[in-house]
Amino acid sequence: MANTSARMLRLLSLLQTHRYWPGEELADRLGVSPRTLRRDVDRLRELGYPVDANRGVAGGYQLQAGAALPPLLLDDEEAVAIAVSLRTAAGGGVGGIEETSVRALTKVVQVLPPRLRRRVDALHTYTVPTIPGYGPRVDSDALTVIAQACRDDERLRFRYTSRDGTATGRLVEPYRLVSRGRRWYLVAWDVERHDWRTFRVDRLTEPVATGARFRPRELPAGDAATFVHERLAAIPNRYHVVVDVRAPVGDVNAQMWGWGTVEAIDDGSCRLTMNVDSLDWPALALGAIGAEFDVVEPAELSDYLREMGERFLRSA
């Protein structure tokens, strides 16, 4: 790579994608000699990027948080605003960009100096979103820890509460974070159970990276999103919900975030099918769609909606 500026940008990008790079591997990626790599690292340091170096046979490079924000053409106020916005988006405040927001948040947090991290944490802790997202809230700090462990191929420990309320400690090799609807799922190899598992992140607490690296395994599915979909579809649910909605299939799909199957009946109506443990979510989804509908099954959903409607009328 002859262009020095382009090579340094590539170097910075690589340093941001892994916690630690062996020197020889990093030089091979850039197509340069170890001596040229050392010079490029020195140039990054001169620009304010805090790059640590370990010497010796197993030596390498690591991007650390610095005493000042590197020159990203952002002032302190802009850096704080970006980090807070990314946390909001990562928690589901902006649909469709949750996974991208987690990746970007991981990079921003990695280089924020402590004084700016404290400001971001304070704003996050003491503000309440105007319009809360659907579904359980997920701690963006936990998302960041998990995303970094996925990126660095580093084993992760956490406490997990299953559907029946049982809490256990887990040691996993994290693979990917998947956003589905308004929930986050971790796809990981469970070290102690010797199997691939999915974990709802809102049921996961105290995630800690162990420092132990691992060689990534091959996922038994086309991709992580497909794996999560197949695992969730295999879980037995209490209610099979079928509703005919008098709205175009595209409008209904836009409100469902993948949590139901929508099939067109004609140009102006469609059939919505869901498998759920609770009737709360179908009621919320139907309210969000904002169209007339007919409940096909189960009868319990009709009773639930009638009771809810009467409660609202009494309160009006």
DRENPA-69061 format. One record per residue (C-alpha): residue number from 1; residue in three letters; x, y, z. Coordinates in Angstrom, 3 decimals. Layout:
! DRENPA-69061
  pos  code        c1        c2        c3
  NUM   ALA         X         Y         Z
...
! end
This chain:
! DRENPA-69061
  pos  code        c1        c2        c3
    1   MET     0.000     0.000     0.000
    2   ALA     2.100     2.919    -1.371
    3   ASN    -0.057     5.844    -0.204
    4   THR     1.017     6.637     3.369
    5   SER    -2.203     8.479     4.296
    6   ALA    -4.399     5.653     3.016
    7   ARG    -2.235     3.097     4.820
    8   MET    -2.540     4.994     8.136
    9   LEU    -6.312     5.162     7.794
   10   ARG    -6.338     1.424     7.169
   11   LEU    -4.107     0.917    10.207
   12   LEU    -6.419     2.979    12.399
   13   SER    -9.431     1.036    11.143
   14   LEU    -7.762    -2.285    11.977
   15   LEU    -6.782    -1.097    15.459
   16   GLN   -10.419    -0.202    16.116
   17   THR   -11.732    -3.632    15.087
   18   HIS    -9.657    -5.750    17.503
   19   ARG    -8.560    -5.203    21.070
   20   TYR    -5.038    -6.510    20.359
   21   TRP    -3.124    -7.094    17.110
   22   PRO     0.096    -9.147    16.966
   23   GLY     2.702    -7.013    15.187
   24   GLU     3.515    -9.576    12.501
   25   GLU    -0.149   -10.134    11.623
   26   LEU    -0.859    -6.401    11.495
   27   ALA     2.137    -5.789     9.200
   28   ASP     0.956    -8.608     6.899
   29   ARG    -2.535    -7.075     6.712
   30   LEU    -1.048    -3.746     5.647
   31   GLY     1.559    -5.278     3.336
   32   VAL     4.449    -3.454     4.989
   33   SER     7.567    -4.318     6.957
   34   PRO     7.605    -4.248    10.788
   35   ARG     9.806    -1.153    10.609
   36   THR     7.280     0.722     8.442
   37   LEU     4.510    -0.369    10.791
   38   ARG     6.387     1.106    13.752
   39   ARG     6.770     4.405    11.913
   40   ASP     3.047     4.502    11.076
   41   VAL     2.153     3.805    14.698
   42   ASP     4.400     6.690    15.754
   43   ARG     2.568     8.975    13.316
   44   LEU    -0.792     7.973    14.821
   45   ARG     0.539     8.790    18.281
   46   GLU     1.645    12.208    17.066
   47   LEU    -1.931    12.803    15.903
   48   GLY    -3.241    11.935    19.369
   49   TYR    -4.281     8.308    18.937
   50   PRO    -3.171     6.342    22.033
   51   VAL    -1.557     3.186    20.640
   52   ASP     0.177     0.869    23.116
   53   ALA     2.983    -1.425    21.947
   54   ASN     4.282    -4.642    23.512
   55   ARG     7.777    -5.672    22.462
   56   GLY     9.213    -9.172    22.073
   57   VAL     8.362   -12.279    20.067
   58   ALA     4.647   -12.056    20.920
   59   GLY     4.610    -8.263    20.708
   60   GLY     1.773    -6.299    19.202
   61   TYR    -0.327    -3.153    19.228
   62   GLN    -3.476    -2.055    21.004
   63   LEU    -5.612     1.082    20.802
   64   GLN    -6.307     2.464    24.270
   65   ALA    -8.488     5.204    25.717
   66   GLY    -6.417     8.378    25.956
   67   ALA    -6.130    11.509    28.056
   68   ALA    -7.760    13.474    25.235
   69   LEU   -10.117    12.680    22.389
   70   PRO    -8.187    11.960    19.159
   71   PRO    -8.625    14.549    16.384
   72   LEU   -11.820    13.295    14.769
   73   LEU   -12.905    16.823    13.851
   74   LEU   -15.249    16.704    16.864
   75   ASP   -15.189    18.888    19.938
   76   ASP   -16.069    17.526    23.408
   77   GLU   -19.736    18.518    23.166
   78   GLU   -20.112    16.803    19.791
   79   ALA   -18.377    13.649    21.029
   80   VAL   -20.717    13.421    24.033
   81   ALA   -23.760    14.022    21.828
   82   ILE   -22.709    11.235    19.442
   83   ALA   -22.129     8.727    22.252
   84   VAL   -25.495     9.497    23.901
   85   SER   -27.310     9.281    20.558
   86   LEU   -25.679     5.947    19.786
   87   ARG   -26.730     4.576    23.176
   88   THR   -30.326     5.619    22.519
   89   ALA   -30.281     4.016    19.071
   90   ALA   -28.606     0.861    20.409
   91   GLY   -31.385     0.462    22.961
   92   GLY   -34.033     0.494    20.237
   93   GLY   -34.870     4.181    20.224
   94   VAL   -34.430     4.267    16.442
   95   GLY   -35.680     1.209    14.616
   96   GLY   -33.520    -0.525    12.026
   97   ILE   -30.091     0.751    13.096
   98   GLU   -29.649    -0.975    16.458
   99   GLU   -26.851    -3.351    15.386
  100   THR   -24.966    -0.615    13.516
  101   SER   -25.291     1.651    16.549
  102   VAL   -23.763    -0.973    18.858
  103   ARG   -20.762    -1.379    16.545
  104   ALA   -20.273     2.394    16.334
  105   LEU   -20.774     2.816    20.094
  106   THR   -18.101     0.184    20.749
  107   LYS   -15.565     2.175    18.709
  108   VAL   -16.489     5.556    20.241
  109   VAL   -16.405     4.339    23.851
  110   GLN   -13.015     2.705    23.266
  111   VAL   -11.311     6.066    22.663
  112   LEU   -13.349     8.397    24.905
  113   PRO   -11.225     9.852    27.705
  114   PRO   -12.543     9.224    31.264
  115   ARG   -13.825    12.796    31.753
  116   LEU   -16.105    12.451    28.702
  117   ARG   -17.200     8.927    29.664
  118   ARG   -18.450    10.298    32.994
  119   ARG   -20.520    12.921    31.193
  120   VAL   -22.018    10.328    28.860
  121   ASP   -22.873     8.034    31.799
  122   ALA   -24.520    10.898    33.705
  123   LEU   -26.666    11.909    30.736
  124   HIS   -27.647     8.288    30.147
  125   THR   -28.525     7.645    33.804
  126   TYR   -30.512    10.772    34.519
  127   THR   -32.560    11.239    31.356
  128   VAL   -35.790     9.482    30.351
  129   PRO   -36.734     9.001    26.676
  130   THR   -39.810    10.947    25.583
  131   ILE   -41.263     7.935    23.763
  132   PRO   -40.195     4.656    25.403
  133   GLY   -39.453     1.790    23.054
  134   TYR   -41.561    -1.328    22.918
  135   GLY   -40.251    -4.354    24.757
  136   PRO   -37.776    -4.609    27.646
  137   ARG   -35.013    -2.043    28.065
  138   VAL   -31.470    -3.275    27.517
  139   ASP   -28.436    -1.792    29.252
  140   SER   -26.261    -0.247    26.529
  141   ASP   -23.176    -0.797    28.717
  142   ALA   -23.924    -4.525    28.664
  143   LEU   -24.365    -4.372    24.894
  144   THR   -20.982    -2.674    24.573
  145   VAL   -19.218    -5.295    26.735
  146   ILE   -20.819    -8.129    24.754
  147   ALA   -20.069    -6.515    21.391
  148   GLN   -16.420    -6.041    22.350
  149   ALA   -16.172    -9.698    23.429
  150   CYS   -17.682   -10.786    20.087
  151   ARG   -15.244    -8.556    18.229
  152   ASP   -12.197    -9.757    20.176
  153   ASP   -13.106   -13.487    20.234
  154   GLU   -12.973   -13.371    24.039
  155   ARG   -14.887   -15.632    26.411
  156   LEU   -17.671   -13.983    28.397
  157   ARG   -19.170   -14.662    31.841
  158   PHE   -22.609   -13.482    32.969
  159   ARG   -25.676   -14.334    35.039
  160   TYR   -28.710   -15.464    33.076
  161   THR   -32.365   -15.822    34.078
  162   SER   -34.273   -18.386    32.029
  163   ARG   -37.965   -18.302    31.074
  164   ASP   -38.939   -20.169    34.251
  165   GLY   -37.058   -17.681    36.466
  166   THR   -34.017   -19.874    37.194
  167   ALA   -30.786   -17.859    37.456
  168   THR   -27.497   -19.511    36.482
  169   GLY   -23.944   -18.490    35.723
  170   ARG   -22.831   -18.923    32.111
  171   LEU   -19.455   -19.087    30.379
  172   VAL   -19.745   -18.627    26.623
  173   GLU   -17.831   -17.950    23.440
  174   PRO   -19.848   -15.023    22.015
  175   TYR   -20.503   -15.016    18.283
  176   ARG   -22.964   -12.242    17.337
  177   LEU   -25.525    -9.844    18.769
  178   VAL   -28.826    -9.959    16.868
  179   SER   -31.564    -7.335    17.067
  180   ARG   -34.994    -8.830    16.450
  181   GLY   -37.986    -6.601    16.844
  182   ARG   -37.360    -4.686    20.059
  183   ARG   -35.253    -7.385    21.693
  184   TRP   -31.554    -8.200    21.585
  185   TYR   -30.226   -11.764    21.450
  186   LEU   -26.688   -13.047    21.961
  187   VAL   -25.713   -16.041    19.830
  188   ALA   -22.924   -17.934    21.580
  189   TRP   -21.328   -21.323    22.156
  190   ASP   -22.071   -22.389    25.741
  191   VAL   -18.752   -23.761    27.008
  192   GLU   -20.202   -25.807    29.868
  193   ARG   -23.217   -27.164    27.960
  194   HIS   -21.249   -27.845    24.757
  195   ASP   -23.912   -26.399    22.468
  196   TRP   -24.945   -23.287    20.577
  197   ARG   -27.429   -21.144    22.519
  198   THR   -29.344   -17.878    22.195
  199   PHE   -29.611   -15.547    25.201
  200   ARG   -32.021   -12.651    25.584
  201   VAL   -29.825    -9.737    26.588
  202   ASP   -32.508    -8.202    28.839
  203   ARG   -32.305   -11.399    30.965
  204   LEU   -28.517   -11.203    31.126
  205   THR   -26.665    -9.399    33.939
  206   GLU   -23.075    -8.703    34.981
  207   PRO   -21.368    -9.522    31.654
  208   VAL   -17.591    -9.671    32.120
  209   ALA   -14.951   -10.427    29.508
  210   THR   -12.597   -13.076    30.919
  211   GLY    -9.514   -12.244    28.859
  212   ALA    -9.401   -15.827    27.502
  213   ARG    -9.322   -15.878    23.702
  214   PHE   -10.890   -18.604    21.561
  215   ARG   -10.948   -19.751    17.943
  216   PRO   -14.426   -19.011    16.486
  217   ARG   -16.550   -22.072    15.691
  218   GLU   -18.709   -22.546    12.617
  219   LEU   -22.328   -21.606    13.289
  220   PRO   -24.804   -24.387    12.346
  221   ALA   -26.937   -21.974    10.293
  222   GLY   -26.585   -19.632     7.349
  223   ASP   -26.150   -16.603     9.607
  224   ALA   -26.813   -15.473    13.173
  225   ALA   -30.189   -13.881    12.361
  226   THR   -31.442   -17.108    10.778
  227   PHE   -30.183   -19.090    13.772
  228   VAL   -32.120   -16.862    16.222
  229   HIS   -35.280   -17.080    14.100
  230   GLU   -35.115   -20.883    13.968
  231   ARG   -34.476   -21.202    17.706
  232   LEU   -37.366   -18.902    18.613
  233   ALA   -39.713   -20.692    16.221
  234   ALA   -38.936   -23.990    17.990
  235   ILE   -39.952   -22.655    21.418
  236   PRO   -43.478   -23.797    22.393
  237   ASN   -45.836   -20.870    23.047
  238   ARG   -49.051   -20.652    24.988
  239   TYR   -51.185   -18.852    22.375
  240   HIS   -51.525   -19.182    18.614
  241   VAL   -52.951   -15.834    17.505
  242   VAL   -54.636   -15.295    14.138
  243   VAL   -56.126   -11.895    13.272
  244   ASP   -57.516   -10.524     9.997
  245   VAL   -56.513    -6.858     9.701
  246   ARG   -58.203    -4.392     7.342
  247   ALA   -54.986    -2.756     6.198
  248   PRO   -52.451    -3.429     3.395
  249   VAL   -49.846    -6.078     4.118
  250   GLY   -46.976    -3.560     3.838
  251   ASP   -48.464    -1.260     6.493
  252   VAL   -48.925    -4.134     8.945
  253   ASN   -45.458    -5.545     8.302
  254   ALA   -43.934    -2.140     9.064
  255   GLN   -45.430    -2.238    12.567
  256   MET   -44.600    -5.847    13.416
  257   TRP   -40.753    -5.694    13.428
  258   GLY   -40.627    -9.375    12.463
  259   TRP   -42.682   -10.601    15.441
  260   GLY   -45.431   -12.118    13.355
  261   THR   -46.218   -13.557     9.932
  262   VAL   -48.270   -11.300     7.661
  263   GLU   -49.985   -12.685     4.533
  264   ALA   -52.074   -10.677     2.092
  265   ILE   -55.794   -11.495     1.768
  266   ASP   -56.382    -8.784    -0.856
  267   ASP   -55.037    -5.313    -1.617
  268   GLY   -56.586    -3.785     1.484
  269   SER   -56.421    -6.550     4.100
  270   CYS   -54.123    -9.255     5.439
  271   ARG   -53.873   -12.057     7.986
  272   LEU   -51.535   -11.671    10.960
  273   THR   -50.295   -14.811    12.730
  274   MET   -48.303   -14.823    15.993
  275   ASN   -47.162   -17.398    18.566
  276   VAL   -46.848   -15.783    21.988
  277   ASP   -46.648   -16.555    25.682
  278   SER   -48.757   -13.554    26.678
  279   LEU   -51.638   -11.664    25.061
  280   ASP   -50.084    -8.309    26.014
  281   TRP   -47.890    -8.165    22.911
  282   PRO   -50.652    -8.906    20.315
  283   ALA   -52.828    -6.249    21.970
  284   LEU   -49.992    -3.719    21.824
  285   ALA   -49.182    -4.610    18.206
  286   LEU   -52.809    -4.310    17.090
  287   GLY   -53.064    -0.924    18.796
  288   ALA   -49.913     0.251    16.998
  289   ILE   -51.254    -0.874    13.595
  290   GLY   -54.243     1.479    14.019
  291   ALA   -56.687    -0.381    11.753
  292   GLU   -59.910    -2.357    12.142
  293   PHE   -59.472    -6.093    12.627
  294   ASP   -61.273    -9.376    13.381
  295   VAL   -59.914   -11.938    15.831
  296   VAL   -59.967   -15.414    14.285
  297   GLU   -58.357   -17.144    17.269
  298   PRO   -57.948   -17.620    20.184
  299   ALA   -61.149   -16.688    21.999
  300   GLU   -59.018   -15.560    24.963
  301   LEU   -57.670   -12.685    22.856
  302   SER   -61.200   -11.392    22.189
  303   ASP   -61.963   -11.537    25.911
  304   TYR   -58.678    -9.821    26.741
  305   LEU   -59.272    -6.979    24.263
  306   ARG   -62.852    -6.507    25.486
  307   GLU   -61.683    -6.283    29.100
  308   MET   -58.939    -3.842    28.148
  309   GLY   -61.344    -1.698    26.148
  310   GLU   -63.821    -1.510    29.017
  311   ARG   -61.001    -0.486    31.366
  312   PHE   -59.989     2.322    29.015
  313   LEU   -63.601     3.518    28.683
  314   ARG   -64.019     3.650    32.447
  315   SER   -60.889     5.745    32.690
  316   ALA   -61.807     8.146    29.873
! end
